[in-house]
């Protein structure tokens, strides 16, 4: 029989593996979307970087990795779910697929697995973080800073590689 400490480490590793798997599946989805639309290829290469770092660092049980995963996943969910209709339209396409067996826009349907991957990344990153022994209230400030850094990075790569999509942020920045 294994000790409870060892069992706890195995659960933590499973949680970390799930966080990394969600980040990896999100990167694959970014790749598929970039394959379909060449205008976003470079954007998606750069967009994948925080997710790749989160996957590696969460497997190593690093605070920064958990915060990066939670922040990047949450930012994507915010933009795709509230600043655009991408997730809602993807769910509509999924319902169409279930009803008819056909879907008219795979490039929109892909929002469903993307949202599930991003949500899983947020959940498993926060869960992984919650299991750390060296947590402190200062981590909240660190998490806010990491999330702001991720958001700034994403807005910057949109500005450089896909400025046509910056309109989704207009009500946030008041332009």
C-alpha positions as CSV (number, residue, x, y, z in Angstrom):
1,X,0.0,0.0,0.0
2,X,1.3,3.5,-0.8
3,X,1.6,6.2,1.7
4,X,-0.8,9.1,1.7
5,X,2.0,11.5,0.9
6,X,2.9,9.4,-2.2
7,X,-0.8,9.3,-3.1
8,X,-1.1,13.0,-2.7
9,X,1.9,13.4,-5.1
10,X,0.3,11.1,-7.6
11,X,-2.9,13.1,-7.5
12,X,-0.9,16.3,-7.9
13,X,0.9,14.8,-10.9
14,X,-2.4,13.8,-12.4
15,X,-3.8,17.3,-11.9
16,X,-0.6,18.8,-13.4
17,X,-0.8,16.4,-16.3
18,X,-4.5,17.4,-16.9
19,X,-3.5,21.1,-16.9
20,X,-0.7,20.4,-19.4
21,X,-3.0,18.3,-21.5
22,X,-5.6,21.1,-21.7
23,X,-2.9,23.6,-22.7
24,X,-1.5,21.2,-25.3
25,X,-5.0,20.6,-26.8
26,X,-5.6,24.3,-26.9
27,X,-2.3,24.7,-28.8
28,X,-3.4,22.0,-31.3
29,X,-6.7,23.8,-31.8
30,X,-4.8,27.0,-32.4
31,X,-2.7,25.1,-35.0
32,X,-5.8,23.8,-36.7
33,X,-7.4,27.2,-36.9
34,X,-4.2,28.6,-38.3
35,X,-4.1,25.9,-40.9
36,X,-7.6,26.9,-42.0
37,X,-6.9,30.6,-42.0
38,X,-3.5,31.7,-43.0
39,X,-4.1,35.3,-42.0
40,X,-3.8,34.2,-38.3
41,X,-0.9,31.8,-38.5
42,X,1.8,34.1,-37.0
43,X,-0.7,35.4,-34.4
44,X,-1.4,31.8,-33.3
45,X,2.3,30.9,-33.1
46,X,2.8,33.7,-30.6
47,X,-0.5,33.0,-28.9
48,X,0.6,29.5,-28.3
49,X,3.7,30.5,-26.3
50,X,2.0,31.2,-22.9
51,X,0.1,28.0,-23.2
52,X,3.2,26.0,-24.0
53,X,5.0,27.6,-21.0
54,X,2.0,26.9,-18.8
55,X,2.1,23.2,-19.8
56,X,5.8,22.8,-19.0
57,X,5.7,24.8,-15.8
58,X,2.6,23.2,-14.4
59,X,4.0,19.8,-14.9
60,X,7.0,21.0,-12.8
61,X,4.5,22.3,-10.2
62,X,5.6,26.0,-10.5
63,X,3.4,28.8,-9.3
64,X,4.1,30.8,-12.3
65,X,3.0,28.0,-14.6
66,X,-0.3,27.6,-12.7
67,X,-0.9,31.4,-12.8
68,X,0.1,31.6,-16.5
69,X,-2.3,28.8,-17.3
70,X,-5.2,30.2,-15.3
71,X,-4.6,33.7,-16.6
72,X,-4.2,32.7,-20.3
73,X,-7.2,30.4,-20.2
74,X,-9.4,32.9,-18.5
75,X,-8.4,35.7,-20.9
76,X,-9.2,33.6,-23.9
77,X,-12.6,32.6,-22.4
78,X,-13.3,36.3,-21.6
79,X,-12.5,37.5,-25.1
80,X,-14.1,34.6,-27.0
81,X,-17.1,34.4,-24.7
82,X,-18.0,38.0,-23.9
83,X,-16.1,40.3,-26.3
84,X,-17.1,38.2,-29.3
85,X,-19.7,35.6,-30.1
86,X,-17.2,32.9,-31.0
87,X,-18.1,30.5,-28.2
88,X,-21.8,31.0,-28.5
89,X,-21.6,30.5,-32.3
90,X,-19.5,27.4,-31.7
91,X,-22.2,26.0,-29.4
92,X,-24.8,26.7,-31.9
93,X,-22.8,24.8,-34.6
94,X,-22.4,21.9,-32.1
95,X,-26.2,21.8,-31.5
96,X,-26.6,21.9,-35.3
97,X,-24.2,18.9,-35.6
98,X,-26.2,17.0,-33.0
99,X,-29.5,17.8,-34.6
100,X,-28.7,17.2,-38.3
101,X,-25.4,15.3,-38.3
102,X,-23.9,18.1,-40.4
103,X,-22.2,21.4,-39.6
104,X,-21.7,24.3,-42.0
105,X,-18.7,26.0,-40.4
106,X,-16.0,23.8,-38.8
107,X,-14.0,27.0,-38.2
108,X,-16.7,28.1,-35.8
109,X,-17.4,24.6,-34.3
110,X,-13.8,24.6,-33.2
111,X,-14.7,27.1,-30.5
112,X,-16.3,24.3,-28.5
113,X,-13.2,22.2,-27.9
114,X,-11.2,25.4,-27.5
115,X,-13.5,26.6,-24.8
116,X,-13.4,23.2,-23.1
117,X,-9.6,23.2,-23.2
118,X,-9.3,26.7,-21.9
119,X,-11.8,26.1,-19.1
120,X,-10.0,22.9,-18.2
121,X,-6.7,24.7,-18.2
122,X,-8.1,27.3,-15.8
123,X,-9.7,24.7,-13.5
124,X,-6.7,22.4,-13.4
125,X,-4.2,25.3,-13.0
126,X,-6.1,26.6,-10.0
127,X,-6.5,23.2,-8.6
128,X,-2.8,22.5,-9.0
129,X,-1.9,25.8,-7.4
130,X,-4.3,25.0,-4.5
131,X,-2.3,21.9,-3.7
132,X,1.0,23.8,-3.3
133,X,2.4,24.0,0.2
134,X,4.1,27.4,-0.2
135,X,1.1,29.5,-0.9
136,X,0.7,33.0,0.5
137,X,-1.6,36.0,0.2
138,X,1.2,37.7,-1.8
139,X,0.5,35.2,-4.5
140,X,-2.8,37.1,-5.2
141,X,-0.8,40.1,-6.3
142,X,1.5,37.9,-8.3
143,X,-1.5,36.3,-10.0
144,X,-3.0,39.7,-10.9
145,X,0.4,40.8,-12.3
146,X,0.7,37.6,-14.4
147,X,-2.8,37.9,-15.7
148,X,-2.2,41.5,-16.6
149,X,1.0,40.5,-18.3
150,X,-0.7,37.8,-20.3
151,X,-3.6,40.2,-21.3
152,X,-1.0,42.8,-22.4
153,X,0.9,40.2,-24.4
154,X,-2.2,39.0,-26.2
155,X,-3.4,42.5,-27.0
156,X,0.1,43.4,-28.2
157,X,0.3,40.4,-30.5
158,X,-3.1,41.2,-31.8
159,X,-2.0,44.8,-32.5
160,X,1.1,43.6,-34.4
161,X,-0.2,40.5,-36.2
162,X,-4.0,40.9,-36.5
163,X,-5.0,44.5,-35.9
164,X,-8.3,43.8,-37.6
165,X,-9.4,42.1,-34.4
166,X,-8.5,44.9,-32.0
167,X,-12.1,46.2,-32.3
168,X,-13.2,43.6,-29.7
169,X,-11.2,45.6,-27.1
170,X,-12.6,49.0,-28.0
171,X,-15.1,49.3,-25.2
172,X,-12.4,48.3,-22.7
173,X,-9.9,50.9,-23.9
174,X,-12.6,53.5,-24.7
175,X,-11.7,53.9,-28.3
